[in-house]
Amino acid sequence: MRLVRPVTHVLFDMDGVLLDTEKLYTEATQRIVGRFGKVFDWSVKGNMIGRPAMDSARYLVRALALPIGPEQYLAEREILFRTLMPTADAMPGARELVEGLDARGVPVAVATSSARPLYDLKTTRHRDWFARFGAVVTADDPRVVHGKPAPDIFLVAARDLGATPASCVVIEDAPSGVAAGRAAGMQVIAVPDPAMDRARYADADLVLDSLHDLTPADLGF
């Protein structure tokens, strides 16, 4: 299991890669849409993950024909997030991989579609190992003009680490994130949720079941 090109820097998406927040997104959203007799399942969620919040909210409102606007959905969701997100657990193998890379002096960054206040909530219980990241780029960074699947956030993260795009590998769980990494000219490793159709990750260089399946040595470190 090797990448085609050697890499020197590793860029991580956060939700579903480093932190197990997707179930918390599902819980919050189901509480909201359930009031209208709707069900939030993977047929809808699979097209939302990894995208900027407003893009996802607009899609949700259209897909489920909700009688509320995307702004109201996001406002209600934000209230629920204040109690849900600080409970987020680490994804299997995530902490070990980050610490292993850091121990070898490999520069690592987070590039997340979450805004900074939400990033802070999600990492409440994980500040120690998130301190190992040399750069953290969030969706509300003014340098990120377009969200995933545009490459902006990964290009900004690479610049913050002093890396060229070709020297970076992106680790993602969402098809939009894979597309963003590809558009940035980077190699991409996908770690999809088991509920996602693997055919949607055809553009990834590697597709893994878990970060437990990936070691620094697999990345050439």
C-alpha positions as CSV (number, residue, x, y, z in Angstrom):
1,M,0.0,0.0,0.0
2,R,2.0,3.0,-1.3
3,L,1.2,6.3,-2.9
4,V,2.5,6.9,-6.5
5,R,4.6,9.9,-5.5
6,P,6.6,10.6,-2.3
7,V,5.0,13.1,0.0
8,T,6.4,15.4,2.7
9,H,3.3,16.9,4.3
10,V,-0.1,15.5,5.4
11,L,-3.4,17.4,5.3
12,F,-6.4,16.1,7.3
13,D,-10.0,16.7,7.0
14,M,-11.5,16.7,10.5
15,D,-15.1,15.4,10.6
16,G,-15.3,11.7,10.0
17,V,-11.5,11.5,9.7
18,L,-10.0,12.8,12.9
19,L,-13.2,13.1,15.0
20,D,-16.3,11.0,15.0
21,T,-18.8,13.9,14.6
22,E,-20.9,12.5,11.8
23,K,-23.2,10.7,14.2
24,L,-23.6,14.0,16.1
25,Y,-24.6,15.8,12.8
26,T,-27.1,13.1,12.2
27,E,-28.6,13.3,15.6
28,A,-28.9,17.1,15.5
29,T,-30.4,17.2,12.0
30,Q,-32.8,14.3,12.7
31,R,-34.1,16.2,15.7
32,I,-34.9,19.2,13.5
33,V,-36.3,17.4,10.4
34,G,-38.2,14.9,12.6
35,R,-40.5,17.7,13.7
36,F,-41.8,17.8,10.1
37,G,-42.1,14.0,9.7
38,K,-38.9,13.7,7.7
39,V,-36.0,11.2,7.9
40,F,-32.4,12.2,7.6
41,D,-30.6,9.2,6.1
42,W,-27.5,8.5,4.0
43,S,-29.4,9.1,0.8
44,V,-29.4,12.7,1.8
45,K,-26.4,12.9,4.1
46,G,-24.1,11.4,1.5
47,N,-24.5,14.5,-0.6
48,M,-23.9,16.9,2.2
49,I,-20.8,15.7,4.0
50,G,-17.7,17.7,3.5
51,R,-19.4,20.7,2.0
52,P,-19.7,24.2,3.5
53,A,-22.5,24.6,6.0
54,M,-24.8,26.8,3.9
55,D,-24.3,24.6,0.8
56,S,-25.3,21.6,2.8
57,A,-28.3,23.4,4.4
58,R,-29.7,24.5,1.1
59,Y,-29.4,20.9,-0.2
60,L,-31.1,19.5,2.9
61,V,-34.0,22.0,2.6
62,R,-34.5,21.1,-1.0
63,A,-34.1,17.4,-0.7
64,L,-36.5,17.0,2.2
65,A,-38.9,19.8,1.1
66,L,-38.6,21.4,4.6
67,P,-40.9,24.2,5.5
68,I,-38.0,26.2,7.0
69,G,-35.2,28.0,5.2
70,P,-31.5,27.0,5.4
71,E,-30.8,29.9,7.8
72,Q,-33.3,28.7,10.3
73,Y,-32.1,25.1,10.1
74,L,-28.5,26.2,10.7
75,A,-29.6,28.4,13.7
76,E,-31.4,25.5,15.3
77,R,-28.6,23.2,14.6
78,E,-26.1,25.5,16.2
79,I,-28.0,25.5,19.4
80,L,-28.0,21.7,19.5
81,F,-24.3,21.6,18.6
82,R,-23.3,23.5,21.8
83,T,-24.1,20.4,23.8
84,L,-23.5,17.6,21.3
85,M,-20.1,18.6,19.7
86,P,-18.0,18.7,22.8
87,T,-18.7,15.0,23.3
88,A,-17.0,14.0,20.0
89,D,-14.7,11.0,20.2
90,A,-11.6,10.4,18.1
91,M,-11.9,8.3,15.0
92,P,-10.2,4.9,15.3
93,G,-6.5,5.2,14.6
94,A,-6.6,9.0,14.1
95,R,-4.8,10.1,17.2
96,E,-2.2,7.3,16.8
97,L,-1.5,8.3,13.2
98,V,-1.2,12.0,14.0
99,E,1.1,11.4,17.0
100,G,3.2,9.0,14.9
101,L,3.7,11.5,12.1
102,D,4.5,14.3,14.6
103,A,7.1,12.1,16.3
104,R,8.8,11.7,12.9
105,G,8.8,15.4,12.3
106,V,6.2,15.3,9.5
107,P,4.3,18.6,9.1
108,V,0.6,18.0,9.5
109,A,-2.4,20.3,9.1
110,V,-6.2,20.3,9.5
111,A,-8.4,21.7,6.7
112,T,-12.0,21.6,7.8
113,S,-15.3,22.9,6.4
114,S,-16.2,23.8,10.0
115,A,-16.0,27.4,11.1
116,R,-13.6,28.2,13.9
117,P,-16.1,28.4,16.7
118,L,-17.4,24.9,15.7
119,Y,-13.9,23.6,15.4
120,D,-13.2,24.8,19.0
121,L,-16.4,23.0,20.2
122,K,-15.5,19.7,18.5
123,T,-11.9,19.7,19.8
124,T,-12.9,20.4,23.4
125,R,-11.7,17.0,24.6
126,H,-8.8,16.7,22.2
127,R,-6.7,19.9,22.6
128,D,-3.5,18.0,23.5
129,W,-3.1,16.1,20.2
130,F,-4.6,18.8,18.1
131,A,-1.8,21.0,19.3
132,R,0.5,18.9,17.2
133,F,-0.9,20.3,14.0
134,G,1.3,22.9,12.4
135,A,-1.7,24.6,10.7
136,V,-5.4,24.7,11.2
137,V,-7.5,26.2,8.4
138,T,-11.3,26.5,8.9
139,A,-14.1,27.4,6.5
140,D,-14.4,31.0,7.8
141,D,-10.7,31.8,7.0
142,P,-11.0,34.8,4.6
143,R,-8.4,33.1,2.4
144,V,-10.8,30.3,1.7
145,V,-13.0,31.9,-1.0
146,H,-14.7,28.7,-2.2
147,G,-15.5,25.7,0.0
148,K,-14.9,22.0,-1.0
149,P,-15.1,20.6,-3.7
150,A,-13.0,23.7,-4.7
151,P,-9.3,23.3,-3.7
152,D,-9.0,26.6,-1.8
153,I,-8.8,25.2,1.8
154,F,-6.1,22.6,0.9
155,L,-4.0,25.1,-1.0
156,V,-4.1,27.5,2.0
157,A,-3.2,24.7,4.4
158,A,-0.2,23.7,2.2
159,R,1.0,27.3,2.1
160,D,0.7,27.6,5.8
161,L,3.0,24.6,6.1
162,G,5.4,25.9,3.5
163,A,4.6,23.0,1.2
164,T,4.0,22.6,-2.5
165,P,0.7,20.9,-3.5
166,A,2.5,18.1,-5.2
167,S,4.3,17.2,-2.0
168,C,1.1,16.9,0.0
169,V,-1.3,14.0,0.7
170,V,-4.9,14.7,1.7
171,I,-6.8,12.4,4.0
172,E,-10.6,12.7,3.5
173,D,-13.9,10.9,4.1
174,A,-16.1,12.9,1.8
175,P,-16.4,12.8,-2.1
176,S,-16.3,16.6,-2.1
177,G,-13.1,16.5,-0.1
178,V,-11.5,14.0,-2.5
179,A,-12.5,16.3,-5.4
180,A,-11.0,19.3,-3.5
181,G,-7.7,17.4,-2.9
182,R,-7.5,16.4,-6.5
183,A,-8.3,19.9,-7.7
184,A,-5.4,21.1,-5.5
185,G,-3.0,18.8,-7.3
186,M,-2.5,16.6,-4.3
187,Q,-2.7,12.8,-3.7
188,V,-5.7,11.7,-1.8
189,I,-6.4,8.9,0.7
190,A,-10.1,8.3,1.3
191,V,-11.5,6.8,4.5
192,P,-15.2,6.6,3.7
193,D,-18.0,5.9,6.2
194,P,-19.2,2.3,5.6
195,A,-22.6,3.6,4.5
196,M,-21.0,5.5,1.6
197,D,-20.9,3.9,-1.9
198,R,-17.2,3.2,-2.6
199,A,-17.8,4.0,-6.3
200,R,-17.9,7.6,-5.3
201,Y,-14.2,7.5,-4.3
202,A,-12.8,6.3,-7.7
203,D,-10.6,9.4,-7.9
204,A,-8.8,8.7,-4.6
205,D,-5.3,7.2,-4.7
206,L,-6.1,4.8,-1.8
207,V,-9.4,3.9,-0.2
208,L,-9.1,2.5,3.4
209,D,-11.6,1.2,5.9
210,S,-10.0,2.9,8.9
211,L,-7.0,5.0,9.8
212,H,-5.9,1.9,11.8
213,D,-5.0,0.6,8.3
214,L,-2.5,3.5,7.7
215,T,0.9,4.0,9.3
216,P,3.6,6.6,8.8
217,A,5.6,4.0,7.1
218,D,2.8,3.5,4.5
219,L,3.2,7.2,3.7
220,G,7.0,6.8,3.3
221,F,8.0,8.2,6.7
